[in-house]
Amino acid sequence: MSESRHSDGASHADEQALTTVQLSRTKTWGGIPTKSHYTAADLPAGHNPDEKPGEYPFTRGAFPEMYRSRMWSMREIVGYAAPEDTREGLQRAIANGASGMNVVDDLPTKWAVDPDHPLFRDDVGVEGVSVPTLRDCERLLEGVDLAKVDLAWHSIALVYPLTVAVHKKRGQSLDGLLGSHMPDYLHQVLSGWGAKLVPPNMALRMSADCIDYATEFTPKWSLGVPQAYDLRERGVNPSQEIALGMAIVQACLDEVVGRGRSVDDVASKMAWVSTSDVDFFEEVAKFRALRRVWARTMKERYGATSERAMRLRIAVHTSGKSLVYQQPLNNLSRTAIQSFAAICGGVQSVETCTYDEPISIPSDEAKQLALRTQQILAHEVGAARVADPLAGSYYVEALTDAVERDALAFLERIEEKGLVAAIDSGWLEAEMDAFNVEFDEELQSGDRLVVGKNAFTAEDEETPSRFEERTASIEAHVRRFVEFRDSRDMRRVGSAISTLYDVTRQGGNPYPPMIEALIADATVSEVWGTLRQAFGHAYDAFGIVDSPFDLSPA
Amino acid sequence: MSARPVRIALGMLGLDVHTKGIRTLSLRLRDEGFEVVYLGEHLTTTQLVQAVIAEDVDCVGVSFSSASYVKQCRTLLQEMERQGASDVPVVVGGLIHADDHKVLQEMGIAAIFGPGSATRQIADSLHELCRGSAESGSEPDRRVQG
């Protein structure tokens, strides 16, 4: 902790001193010490100047030609209100030139809670789209051929079985189903969902069963595992992101490969969900180190032989928590640099945060600016032209090595405890809390400056305007849901739910009966609640709604 | 001065998963000399108010990063009143938009913190808010029976 504590960081009076006296910080944003300059003597011992992109250990990129062979996917986030509203948003994003869409569910859907749950009516359709039934998923995807459009789903819960169910009901082959979601339940326990949504005894099995099912039945569907983005946002640095993410990947692989699947089949379906924070060089170093750690782990620990399993694909959403509420237009600079770091780091898809993310649900204008940022980087800046452009930089090579070294050291600490024990005991959460407390102390002491927040602040700042919620369609959507639910063939639903319960209790993979239950028009609450019961938990995590089914163990 | 420390309960309601801010604040307020009772996340309003009463606190703080906070605050204050705890000040923080400050204040929210609030400012405001109950050294008696 610093000796020279200010009451509220650096104020106006300090501004001139700050700009003329000295740099506030010589460590990276994640805490790695740096020198004033680097020379050839700083190149790591194992540095291979002849390594090429697309070659093991893939430090320099997953593919030989990188963005010349395939441009990164420029993703735009859509999702609000009723399914019909989001379908319009999808069409608008395509018209805007987005090459991929990320669909965000509302909070109740993310929790697999029906929209008429008495506690959460106010959350329906607010922060994403409400998709409580297969019928709603069909409305959302009307006119979207899932064998042609690659949708990325920003959630876990039931989006995968819902999408599979839509495709199946349409009579299309699961072999051709495109898309991705993030079935990392372990990360949820750590990043704010808590044991309430996913009790620890469900988390690893739900991830493993999903990976297992998807590997066998939907070969073109990608799995965002680990969901390391949320972990970073919760409070770890870049090397800890690699460590914790790898620990999650290893836990899943140990389970699924232990069941007899080949690591080559499983690892090649996985993509790392990452962030890009504001320290440009450190993030570039992280992406490079990450690919190397992944490749070596797959080859050396799991005996992978397929290149597809060893070369890691990375999906990036730029850091939301790095954005600042004050003087929000500054966030355009932050997100541009963060997106540039991701591209210099060789990632496969980027979603650029909207500058107004700290203020409200993104406005249409902010969304367009986020996409345009990427288009400028791709077509004007020259970010896409040459693979791994910072390779050979004394600093970046040394930093890549430092991030990798710190990551492996933290991974060892997690492995000593065991990942599940490290989660259950609260040790990992305490580590994250300690990181955030230190960050906050550094803000307060002025050891860490954030423009507009604790330095270079403005008086009389105007309140940024916000996105206007559209609620009329939500009311109609909830009414329609209740009417539909109360008019179903309950014998059909009940029979599918019973099967789901029995299969899960007997240790079978719940995904096939989950999909069948959704096709039989069970709601998300009914499917998830039944799963919870099969694992020995209450039907409703909040203890308000009772199961409508009479389930007696088979 | 024989003032006892301010005792504050912190927690989150419902489906909101953005726990970083309030967990960090709870640790930082402990550093600042507060007695912090961290009630946890994903509470129902009923549970939160029961805990506020059982823990006999001077103040309760709730963090929101979900957009439905105005309605949730109203429900919370109604529940505080229903359980006989409406003398405990409720403060809120998180992603609270300035356009909502007036309506929150009018419904009875005692203080609003947000992305612009430094920990020290929050600590100062809470001291100010709870001065009556804490600095007199008196033990609050807010337990309701039955």
Chai-1 contact restraints between the chains, C-beta under 6 A:
chainA,res_idxA,chainB,res_idxB,connection_type,confidence,min_distance_angstrom,max_distance_angstrom,comment,restraint_id
A,S7,B,R120,contact,1.0,0.0,6.0,A-B,restraint_1
A,D8,B,A118,contact,1.0,0.0,6.0,A-B,restraint_2
A,L107,B,L15,contact,1.0,0.0,6.0,A-B,restraint_3
A,W111,B,L15,contact,1.0,0.0,6.0,A-B,restraint_4
A,D122,B,S68,contact,1.0,0.0,6.0,A-B,restraint_5
A,D122,B,K71,contact,1.0,0.0,6.0,A-B,restraint_6
A,D123,B,L15,contact,1.0,0.0,6.0,A-B,restraint_7
A,D123,B,S68,contact,1.0,0.0,6.0,A-B,restraint_8
A,V126,B,A67,contact,1.0,0.0,6.0,A-B,restraint_9
A,V126,B,S68,contact,1.0,0.0,6.0,A-B,restraint_10
A,E127,B,A67,contact,1.0,0.0,6.0,A-B,restraint_11
A,G192,B,V17,contact,1.0,0.0,6.0,A-B,restraint_12
A,G192,B,T19,contact,1.0,0.0,6.0,A-B,restraint_13
A,W193,B,V17,contact,1.0,0.0,6.0,A-B,restraint_14
A,G194,B,E41,contact,1.0,0.0,6.0,A-B,restraint_15
A,K196,B,H42,contact,1.0,0.0,6.0,A-B,restraint_16
A,R234,B,K20,contact,1.0,0.0,6.0,A-B,restraint_17
A,G235,B,K20,contact,1.0,0.0,6.0,A-B,restraint_18
A,Y325,B,P115,contact,1.0,0.0,6.0,A-B,restraint_19
A,Q326,B,G116,contact,1.0,0.0,6.0,A-B,restraint_20
A,P358,B,P115,contact,1.0,0.0,6.0,A-B,restraint_21
A,D433,B,R23,contact,1.0,0.0,6.0,A-B,restraint_22
A,D433,B,L27,contact,1.0,0.0,6.0,A-B,restraint_23
A,N436,B,K20,contact,1.0,0.0,6.0,A-B,restraint_24
A,N436,B,T24,contact,1.0,0.0,6.0,A-B,restraint_25
A,V437,B,T24,contact,1.0,0.0,6.0,A-B,restraint_26
A,V437,B,L27,contact,1.0,0.0,6.0,A-B,restraint_27
A,D440,B,T24,contact,1.0,0.0,6.0,A-B,restraint_28
A,D440,B,R28,contact,1.0,0.0,6.0,A-B,restraint_29
A,D440,B,T119,contact,1.0,0.0,6.0,A-B,restraint_30
A,Q444,B,T119,contact,1.0,0.0,6.0,A-B,restraint_31
A,T463,B,A98,contact,1.0,0.0,6.0,A-B,restraint_32
A,R466,B,H97,contact,1.0,0.0,6.0,A-B,restraint_33
A,F542,B,T44,contact,1.0,0.0,6.0,A-B,restraint_34
